[in-house]
Amino acid sequence: MGYCSPEYLKVVNEQEEKVNQNDNHTLSLLIKIIIILIKIGAISVAFLM
């Protein structure tokens, strides 16, 4: 079996939480950018008609 001290598990869990937070932040930023692009597209279509 591998080395698995409580301190090692704590560090791994902290790193996993950081990665998950970064993924959520990146995903929400991507969704905001897509929504802004859709709004810009809708406004430009409204002015062209």
C-alpha positions as YAML, in Angstrom:
chain: A
units: angstrom
residues:
- id: 1
  name: MET
  ca: [0.00, 0.00, 0.00]
- id: 2
  name: GLY
  ca: [1.03, 3.60, -0.54]
- id: 3
  name: TYR
  ca: [1.83, 6.25, 2.02]
- id: 4
  name: CYS
  ca: [-1.43, 7.79, 3.21]
- id: 5
  name: SER
  ca: [-1.03, 9.98, 6.30]
- id: 6
  name: PRO
  ca: [-3.87, 12.21, 7.49]
- id: 7
  name: GLU
  ca: [-1.81, 15.28, 6.57]
- id: 8
  name: TYR
  ca: [-1.37, 14.00, 3.01]
- id: 9
  name: LEU
  ca: [-5.11, 13.42, 2.67]
- id: 10
  name: LYS
  ca: [-5.77, 16.95, 3.97]
- id: 11
  name: VAL
  ca: [-3.43, 18.47, 1.36]
- id: 12
  name: VAL
  ca: [-5.01, 16.43, -1.44]
- id: 13
  name: ASN
  ca: [-8.52, 17.48, -0.37]
- id: 14
  name: GLU
  ca: [-7.50, 21.16, -0.24]
- id: 15
  name: GLN
  ca: [-5.98, 20.96, -3.71]
- id: 16
  name: GLU
  ca: [-9.11, 19.27, -5.04]
- id: 17
  name: GLU
  ca: [-11.31, 22.04, -3.60]
- id: 18
  name: LYS
  ca: [-9.11, 24.70, -5.24]
- id: 19
  name: VAL
  ca: [-9.35, 22.98, -8.62]
- id: 20
  name: ASN
  ca: [-13.13, 22.69, -8.29]
- id: 21
  name: GLN
  ca: [-13.44, 26.38, -7.39]
- id: 22
  name: ASN
  ca: [-11.31, 27.38, -10.38]
- id: 23
  name: ASP
  ca: [-13.42, 25.21, -12.70]
- id: 24
  name: ASN
  ca: [-16.63, 26.78, -11.40]
- id: 25
  name: HIS
  ca: [-15.22, 30.28, -11.80]
- id: 26
  name: THR
  ca: [-14.06, 29.56, -15.36]
- id: 27
  name: LEU
  ca: [-17.41, 28.02, -16.27]
- id: 28
  name: SER
  ca: [-19.41, 30.94, -14.90]
- id: 29
  name: LEU
  ca: [-17.14, 33.39, -16.75]
- id: 30
  name: LEU
  ca: [-17.66, 31.44, -19.99]
- id: 31
  name: ILE
  ca: [-21.44, 31.50, -19.51]
- id: 32
  name: LYS
  ca: [-21.38, 35.27, -18.85]
- id: 33
  name: ILE
  ca: [-19.37, 35.86, -22.05]
- id: 34
  name: ILE
  ca: [-21.84, 33.75, -24.08]
- id: 35
  name: ILE
  ca: [-24.81, 35.67, -22.64]
- id: 36
  name: ILE
  ca: [-23.15, 39.00, -23.48]
- id: 37
  name: LEU
  ca: [-22.48, 37.84, -27.04]
- id: 38
  name: ILE
  ca: [-26.12, 36.77, -27.44]
- id: 39
  name: LYS
  ca: [-27.30, 40.18, -26.17]
- id: 40
  name: ILE
  ca: [-24.96, 42.02, -28.55]
- id: 41
  name: GLY
  ca: [-26.22, 39.87, -31.41]
- id: 42
  name: ALA
  ca: [-29.85, 40.55, -30.51]
- id: 43
  name: ILE
  ca: [-29.27, 44.30, -30.29]
- id: 44
  name: SER
  ca: [-27.44, 44.40, -33.62]
- id: 45
  name: VAL
  ca: [-30.23, 42.38, -35.31]
- id: 46
  name: ALA
  ca: [-32.84, 44.73, -33.86]
- id: 47
  name: PHE
  ca: [-31.02, 47.76, -35.35]
- id: 48
  name: LEU
  ca: [-30.60, 46.09, -38.75]
- id: 49
  name: MET
  ca: [-34.31, 45.37, -39.14]
...
